[in-house]
Amino acid sequence: MMKKWMRWLPVVAAAMTAAAPAWAWPDRPITLVVPYTPGTGIDIVARQLSARLPKTLGQPVVVDNVAGASGNIGSERVARAAPDGYTLLVQVNTLVMNKSLYKSLPYDPVNDFAPVALTSWGTLLLVTNPQVQKAHTVAEFVAQAKARPGQLTYGTPGVGTPHHLSMALLTQTSGIDLLHVPYKGTAGAVTDLLGGRLDAMFLPVHVALPHIKAGKLQALAAGSDKRMPQLPQTPTLAEAGIRMGNVDMWYGVLAPKGTPQPVIERLNREIADVLRQPEVATIFEAQGMVPAQATPAEFGKLIAKDAARWADVVRTGNITAE
């Protein structure tokens, strides 16, 4: 009997060793890497998670802002981290856009990560300065652009940002030619839009809304499938006659490829519990975001679909960030 047990001992030990990380996890602090500066929408997502996850995980959850290179510096750090569930990435769909924009990245923005959880959706608004841009509808703006090809301008926080690729998709779909003016961040672009030096741009709801309420900007269309509750009179792009699909931004949590599935599944459940809290929904809404949930597999399919979609936009528009 003893000999028979001894023969099985290595198999049992190996199984216990393989499962140990999932059983023991977490036994030390977890880091959420945000590849952008503090105060951004994705940073707010991370800080809501870091404030609430410790209660159920039993370990501190800290936010580490590693900004630079359109999110590539922080994203690469997580891609190269140990796949043990202690270093996670909180990102927006800029991640999949970068896959097509940068041809010499030292990591794969899609294949080097394991999807953990979708957290929210954010909407972009197509806005203009009503003091200088007299178009009050998307149709009027498109007509002006066609009458003056290459003369109307739009600003973005930089090449390859969701704001940029959303406008690139609009120009491709409607057959217009606009002059792209990229900035190093949103603030400079908004300043010039308010100052009348730009004709239009896509802006997140929480950035545009105060200026819209003050009468300094006008919203021509919402980039989502449904009208925004904050702006019920503003049509969607589809309602405005632009059949390009929505340009909503997804936000989510990813882990290094190879992270144990039990760890990913637990994180997904715990994050879903956080997103169901009413106060989280209120905080997200103030930033123009709506909480969302998906299984890791569903989130993975969304990422793959989005990567293919924006790759087509980049290729058609001959856009590069390098």
C-alpha positions as CSV (number, residue, x, y, z in Angstrom):
1,M,0.0,0.0,0.0
2,M,2.8,2.4,0.9
3,K,4.6,1.7,-2.4
4,K,1.4,2.4,-4.3
5,W,1.0,5.7,-2.5
6,M,4.6,6.7,-3.1
7,R,4.1,6.1,-6.9
8,W,1.3,8.7,-6.9
9,L,3.0,11.2,-4.6
10,P,4.9,13.0,-7.4
11,V,1.6,13.4,-9.4
12,V,-0.3,14.7,-6.4
13,A,2.6,17.1,-5.5
14,A,2.7,18.4,-9.1
15,A,-1.0,19.1,-9.1
16,M,-0.9,20.9,-5.8
17,T,2.1,23.0,-7.0
18,A,0.3,24.0,-10.2
19,A,-2.8,25.0,-8.3
20,A,-1.1,26.7,-5.5
21,P,-0.9,30.2,-7.0
22,A,-4.7,30.2,-7.5
23,W,-5.3,29.0,-3.9
24,A,-2.8,31.3,-2.3
25,W,-3.5,34.4,-4.4
26,P,-3.3,37.1,-3.4
27,D,-0.8,37.1,-0.5
28,R,0.8,40.5,-1.3
29,P,-0.2,43.9,-2.7
30,I,-1.5,44.1,-6.3
31,T,-0.5,46.9,-8.7
32,L,-2.8,48.4,-11.3
33,V,-0.6,50.1,-13.9
34,V,-2.3,53.0,-15.6
35,P,-0.3,54.0,-18.7
36,Y,-1.6,57.6,-18.6
37,T,-1.4,60.6,-16.3
38,P,-3.6,60.9,-13.1
39,G,-7.1,62.3,-13.6
40,T,-7.8,60.7,-16.9
41,G,-10.9,58.5,-17.3
42,I,-8.8,55.3,-17.2
43,D,-7.1,56.6,-14.0
44,I,-10.5,57.1,-12.4
45,V,-11.5,53.5,-13.2
46,A,-8.3,52.2,-11.6
47,R,-8.7,54.3,-8.5
48,Q,-12.3,53.1,-8.0
49,L,-11.0,49.5,-8.2
50,S,-8.1,50.2,-5.9
51,A,-10.4,51.7,-3.3
52,R,-12.8,48.8,-3.2
53,L,-11.1,45.6,-4.2
54,P,-8.9,45.4,-1.0
55,K,-12.1,44.7,1.1
56,T,-12.7,41.4,-0.8
57,L,-9.2,40.5,-1.9
58,G,-7.7,41.1,1.6
59,Q,-4.6,42.9,0.1
60,P,-3.7,46.5,-0.8
61,V,-4.3,47.5,-4.4
62,V,-2.2,50.4,-5.6
63,V,-2.3,52.5,-8.7
64,D,0.9,53.2,-10.6
65,N,0.7,55.8,-13.3
66,V,3.3,55.1,-16.0
67,A,2.6,57.6,-18.7
68,G,4.2,58.1,-22.1
69,A,4.2,57.1,-25.7
70,S,0.4,56.8,-26.1
71,G,0.3,54.3,-23.3
72,N,3.0,52.1,-24.7
73,I,5.5,52.5,-21.8
74,G,3.1,51.3,-19.1
75,S,1.5,48.7,-21.3
76,E,4.9,47.2,-22.1
77,R,5.8,47.1,-18.4
78,V,2.7,44.9,-17.7
79,A,3.3,42.8,-20.8
80,R,6.8,41.9,-19.4
81,A,5.7,41.4,-15.8
82,A,5.4,38.0,-14.2
83,P,2.1,36.4,-15.0
84,D,1.1,35.9,-11.4
85,G,-1.8,38.2,-10.9
86,Y,0.1,40.9,-9.0
87,T,0.7,43.4,-11.9
88,L,-2.4,44.3,-14.0
89,L,-3.0,46.8,-16.7
90,V,-6.0,49.2,-16.8
91,Q,-6.4,50.4,-20.4
92,V,-8.7,52.0,-22.9
93,N,-9.1,50.8,-26.5
94,T,-6.1,52.9,-27.5
95,L,-4.3,49.6,-26.7
96,V,-5.6,47.9,-29.8
97,M,-5.3,51.0,-32.0
98,N,-1.6,51.0,-31.2
99,K,-1.2,47.5,-32.6
100,S,-1.7,49.0,-36.1
101,L,-0.2,52.4,-35.6
102,Y,3.2,51.2,-34.3
103,K,5.1,48.8,-36.4
104,S,8.2,48.4,-34.2
105,L,6.7,47.9,-30.7
106,P,8.8,45.6,-28.5
107,Y,5.5,43.9,-27.4
108,D,2.2,42.9,-28.9
109,P,-0.6,45.2,-27.7
110,V,-3.1,42.4,-28.1
111,N,-1.5,39.0,-27.9
112,D,0.8,39.7,-24.9
113,F,-2.2,40.1,-22.6
114,A,-4.9,38.0,-21.0
115,P,-8.3,39.8,-20.9
116,V,-9.6,40.1,-17.3
117,A,-12.6,42.3,-17.2
118,L,-14.4,45.0,-19.1
119,T,-15.2,47.9,-16.8
120,S,-17.0,50.6,-18.7
121,W,-17.8,52.4,-21.9
122,G,-17.1,56.0,-22.7
123,T,-18.7,58.1,-25.4
124,L,-17.1,60.7,-27.7
125,L,-19.1,63.7,-28.9
126,L,-18.5,65.5,-32.2
127,V,-18.3,69.2,-31.2
128,T,-17.7,72.6,-32.8
129,N,-17.3,76.1,-31.7
130,P,-20.7,77.8,-32.6
131,Q,-19.0,81.2,-32.7
132,V,-16.9,80.3,-35.7
133,Q,-18.4,77.2,-37.1
134,K,-21.9,77.9,-38.4
135,A,-22.8,74.3,-39.2
136,H,-25.5,73.2,-36.7
137,T,-25.8,69.6,-37.9
138,V,-23.5,66.9,-39.2
139,A,-25.0,67.2,-42.6
140,E,-24.2,70.9,-42.7
141,F,-20.6,70.3,-41.5
142,V,-20.1,67.6,-44.2
143,A,-21.4,69.9,-46.8
144,Q,-19.0,72.7,-45.8
145,A,-16.1,70.3,-45.8
146,K,-17.0,69.1,-49.3
147,A,-17.2,72.6,-50.5
148,R,-13.8,73.4,-49.0
149,P,-11.7,70.2,-49.2
150,G,-8.7,70.2,-46.9
151,Q,-9.5,73.6,-45.4
152,L,-11.6,72.7,-42.3
153,T,-9.5,71.6,-39.3
154,Y,-9.9,69.2,-36.5
155,G,-7.9,68.7,-33.4
156,T,-6.9,65.6,-31.4
157,P,-4.8,64.8,-28.3
158,G,-2.3,63.1,-30.6
159,V,-1.9,60.8,-33.6
160,G,-3.6,57.5,-33.1
161,T,-5.8,58.5,-30.2
162,P,-9.5,57.4,-30.2
163,H,-10.3,61.0,-31.0
164,H,-8.1,60.9,-34.1
165,L,-9.2,57.5,-35.5
166,S,-12.9,58.4,-34.8
167,M,-12.5,61.5,-37.0
168,A,-10.5,59.5,-39.6
169,L,-13.4,57.0,-39.8
170,L,-15.9,59.9,-40.2
171,T,-13.9,61.4,-43.0
172,Q,-13.6,58.0,-44.7
173,T,-17.3,57.2,-44.3
174,S,-18.6,60.6,-45.5
175,G,-16.0,61.2,-48.2
176,I,-14.6,64.5,-46.8
177,D,-11.1,65.9,-46.5
178,L,-10.2,67.6,-43.2
179,L,-6.8,68.9,-41.9
180,H,-5.7,67.1,-38.8
181,V,-4.0,69.2,-36.1
182,P,-2.5,66.8,-33.5
183,Y,-1.7,68.1,-30.0
184,K,0.2,66.7,-27.1
185,G,-2.8,66.1,-24.9
186,T,-6.4,67.2,-24.8
187,A,-6.0,70.5,-23.0
188,G,-4.2,72.3,-25.8
189,A,-6.7,71.1,-28.4
190,V,-9.6,72.2,-26.3
191,T,-8.1,75.6,-25.8
192,D,-7.7,76.2,-29.5
193,L,-11.1,74.9,-30.2
194,L,-12.6,77.3,-27.7
195,G,-10.4,80.0,-29.2
196,G,-11.8,79.5,-32.7
197,R,-8.6,78.1,-34.1
198,L,-10.1,74.7,-34.9
199,D,-13.3,73.8,-36.6
200,A,-14.2,70.5,-34.9
201,M,-13.1,67.6,-32.8
202,F,-14.3,64.5,-31.0
203,L,-14.3,64.9,-27.2
204,P,-15.2,62.7,-24.3
205,V,-18.6,63.7,-22.7
206,H,-17.1,64.8,-19.4
207,V,-14.6,67.1,-21.2
208,A,-17.2,68.6,-23.6
209,L,-20.3,68.9,-21.4
210,P,-19.3,71.9,-19.3
211,H,-18.4,73.9,-22.4
212,I,-21.6,72.8,-24.1
213,K,-23.7,73.9,-21.1
214,A,-21.9,77.3,-21.1
215,G,-22.7,77.8,-24.8
216,K,-19.0,77.7,-25.8
217,L,-19.3,74.4,-27.8
218,Q,-22.1,72.8,-29.6
219,A,-22.6,69.0,-29.9
220,L,-23.4,67.9,-33.5
221,A,-23.6,64.2,-32.7
222,A,-23.0,61.5,-30.1
223,G,-20.6,58.7,-31.1
224,S,-22.7,56.1,-29.3
225,D,-25.5,53.8,-30.5
226,K,-28.0,55.7,-28.2
227,R,-28.5,59.3,-27.4
228,M,-26.7,60.6,-24.2
229,P,-29.0,61.2,-21.2
230,Q,-27.1,64.4,-20.6
231,L,-27.8,65.6,-24.1
232,P,-31.1,64.1,-25.2
233,Q,-31.6,66.5,-28.1
234,T,-28.2,65.6,-29.7
235,P,-28.6,62.9,-32.3
236,T,-26.3,59.9,-32.7
237,L,-24.0,59.7,-35.7
238,A,-26.4,57.1,-37.3
239,E,-29.4,59.4,-36.7
240,A,-27.4,62.2,-38.4
241,G,-26.9,60.0,-41.5
242,I,-23.4,58.8,-40.8
243,R,-23.4,55.0,-41.1
244,M,-20.0,54.2,-39.5
245,G,-21.0,52.4,-36.3
246,N,-20.3,53.8,-32.9
247,V,-17.0,55.1,-31.7
248,D,-17.4,54.3,-28.1
249,M,-14.3,53.6,-26.1
250,W,-14.1,50.5,-23.9
251,Y,-12.1,50.5,-20.7
252,G,-10.9,47.3,-19.0
253,V,-8.4,45.3,-17.0
254,L,-5.8,43.0,-18.5
255,A,-3.1,40.7,-17.1
256,P,0.2,39.5,-18.6
257,K,-0.4,36.5,-20.9
258,G,-0.1,33.2,-19.0
259,T,-1.7,34.5,-15.8
260,P,-3.5,31.5,-14.2
261,Q,-7.1,31.2,-15.2
262,P,-8.4,30.8,-11.6
263,V,-6.8,34.2,-10.8
264,I,-8.4,35.8,-13.8
265,E,-11.8,34.4,-13.0
266,R,-11.7,35.6,-9.5
267,L,-10.6,39.1,-10.5
268,N,-13.4,39.2,-13.0
269,R,-16.0,38.3,-10.3
270,E,-14.6,40.8,-7.8
271,I,-14.4,43.6,-10.4
272,A,-18.0,42.9,-11.4
273,D,-19.1,43.3,-7.8
274,V,-17.4,46.7,-7.7
275,L,-19.1,47.8,-10.9
276,R,-22.5,47.0,-9.5
277,Q,-22.1,49.4,-6.6
278,P,-24.4,52.5,-7.2
279,E,-21.8,55.0,-6.1
280,V,-19.3,53.7,-8.7
281,A,-22.0,54.2,-11.4
282,T,-22.5,57.8,-10.2
283,I,-18.7,58.5,-10.3
284,F,-18.4,57.0,-13.7
285,E,-21.4,58.9,-15.1
286,A,-19.8,62.2,-14.0
287,Q,-16.9,61.2,-16.3
288,G,-19.2,60.2,-19.2
289,M,-18.7,56.5,-18.6
290,V,-21.2,53.7,-18.1
291,P,-20.2,50.6,-16.1
292,A,-20.1,47.4,-18.1
293,Q,-19.4,43.8,-17.5
294,A,-18.2,40.9,-19.6
295,T,-16.6,37.5,-19.0
296,P,-12.9,37.3,-19.8
297,A,-13.8,35.4,-23.0
298,E,-16.3,38.0,-24.1
299,F,-13.9,40.8,-23.4
300,G,-11.3,38.9,-25.5
301,K,-13.6,38.8,-28.4
302,L,-14.4,42.5,-28.1
303,I,-10.7,43.3,-28.1
304,A,-10.0,41.1,-31.2
305,K,-13.0,42.7,-33.1
306,D,-11.9,46.2,-32.2
307,A,-8.3,45.6,-33.2
308,A,-9.5,44.4,-36.7
309,R,-11.9,47.4,-37.1
310,W,-9.3,50.1,-36.3
311,A,-6.6,48.3,-38.3
312,D,-8.8,48.9,-41.4
313,V,-9.2,52.6,-40.5
314,V,-5.4,53.0,-40.1
315,R,-4.7,51.1,-43.3
316,T,-7.3,53.0,-45.3
317,G,-6.2,56.4,-44.0
318,N,-2.5,55.5,-44.3
319,I,-2.0,56.6,-40.6
320,T,1.1,56.0,-38.7
321,A,2.4,57.1,-35.3
322,E,6.0,56.5,-36.1
